[in-house]
């Protein structure tokens, strides 16, 4: 185990403990930090948005710009103290009340080094969504991603995609915050070690391109990432929503939506939700928009009778629409923690985080280690070809630390490394470690989300079926080879880096550094990169694999929309939050236009809604 001061570790453990106490306190008083507007049962709004995460906050803000429309946002989690917007704190919110704390079913072909072969899936149960827990890295995706998603849409134009991106992006060269037309701040990293400088030189040595000014479009090469930061603070689309509250916009937290209310099994009229153990209903004149996430949205649809016919029948849920809800689950998979060892320390570690100087730098200068996103460098590769015109199939995320940084007290538990794997492999590392994560961008393996009960309080069954396709393993192994090549460069050798040659005990039957060994390694030390998508697939209306059409409306139903990571037909070539935000801008446009046209036709029926719902 890497030599870390016992005193530093003790202070670290105490700090994590007291942070947990602070979170419990923050939960109790969180309603004080946010103005709670009571809503009577059966109250009617123009729009109901389910979920106050990345997509839901964008959509609600855009819809509420029409002062004649009332918009209700129902968020299952709470709002959060401003202190918890410290970027480095996000990881500490995992496994707390601000996290849904989902997990997969045991995996047959992956995650064998995790407890019970189960992958832990943190997701934000908080206003701001998973963007309150993640690494804040911002990419748009590669052009071919969007060409693939919209290939069947006759009105598709890539210039429209870029227009929506530019509608939401406000870069850090802007002087202060101007208006809600640019809801997301995009910033350079506020803090980094000297590791990126060395790695960029090593990349050039190997002939890889180095891209200036952030590689937002995921072109092949190395770059320093952009992040959703503002003045060193974590920034989410919910911050923009709260800063532009309107009298026609209502946000209600602690509200778990359980079911969609349908008129004649065809038209969405509202939702049923649970608030502090009591059942309530709210109604919408124009539309119900699900933005509850890749797990939450398919769960609500299936509980409402919208999903695979046989699955709903097995649970005794009456069928409304037979759609492939919960299919097409995809996730970025990664491996390779602590594969690089150093003979010296960097300027980011437990001691640096705990230093009073770091606290001063954050609160006074909006900089320092507390502003770290954890990732200091990114790279994109096509592992089959070096042609710069091709879409990447592999991403690197470079982090100046590893699981062994805290001697196994906290970090390894966030991904569920088993005691056996820890003691037989990670605990034997006796140097400072750092991590280059090779991330599989376009997995061929796909899984499902299914209900395990009609009880909305019981989490669904999540089965990503990681690494069932052998090609997924091949890409990750090629990524490990690139890491080895980087370590061999003069630049990293002079930096004191060496490759971790410790053998994973579970793979001892294979000769170290053979293809067979690395396949075994990948299947044992495979973990999620926290980017699941696809369970309410968007696409052409007559495509039997899709759930929503290109207008984000659930097929065969009226006034019911889905917009979050679940609608992505496939994974983008990078971190997913940027494409989700862009699609939310697009969806808000479509919903407003569709509702306007519908209002002209349905004016008389809308007048009758109060009689129907009563």
Secondary structure, 3 states (H helix, E strand, C coil): CCCCCHHHHHHHHHHHHHHHHHHHHHHHHHHHHCCCCCCCCCEEEEEEEECCCHHHHHHHHHHCCCCCCCEEEECCCECCCHHHHEHHHHHHHCCCCCECCEECCCCCCCCCCEHHHCCEECCECECCHHHHCCCCEECCCCHHHHHHHCCCCCCCCHHHHHHHHHHHEEECCCCCCCCCCCCEEEEECCCCCCHHHHHHHHHHHCCCCECCCCCCCCCCEEECCEECEECCEECCHHHHHHHCCCCCEEEECCEEEEEEEEECCCEEEEEEEEECCEEEEEEEEEEEEECCHHHHHHHHHHHCCEECHHHHHHCCCCCCEECCCCCCEECCEEECCCCEEECCCCCCCHHHHHCHHHHHHHHHHCCCHHHCCCCCEEEEECCCCCCCCCCCCEEEEEECCCHHHHCCCCHHHHHCECHHHHHHCHHHCCCEEEEEEEEECCCCCCEEEECCCCCCCCCCEEECCCCCCHHHHHHHHHHHHHHHHHHHCHHHHHCCEEECCCCCHHHCCCCCCCHHHHHHHHHHCCEECCCCECCCCECCCCCCCCCECCCCEECCCECEEECCHHHCCCCCCCCCHHHHHHHHHHHHHHHHHHHHHHHHHCHHHHHCHHHHHC
